[in-house]
């Protein structure tokens, strides 16, 4: 199951897709906020490069920390970590 969030009238952003960190908007937000794929109400998709880098107002994660999150997504987002 993919996690997604509403972005108002523009549509929905899929935050992550288990087993596919390379296609994860969460990873894109942690890296640089570019390349977000947004599904708009008419069913088409749009790419946005103006999403603020996460976390906003806080210390950004390093490449090693982002790699841990990407590995978790690639493992299918297990609840108790990769076993």
Phi, psi and omega in degrees: 000133179271144175266135180219167181220145176288144173235043177073215183295340183291331179135219183232145174251125173280117184286317178205158176230111182310142180075005184220068181296332180296340180250018185267121175295332176299313179295320178300319180292323179290329181279301185205355179079011182255148175085019178297134176257121182244129174270120181269162186305331180281002177094351178276171178240154177225149176257131178242139178245017185245020179279129180298144177295140180262155350283141180289132177077004180233179179289128179288148179287150177278169181302321180295320179292319177295323179297325178295317179294318178299320178295322177298315178297315180296337177275002179095013179061050180298146182295327185246029181081167180290135181243000000 
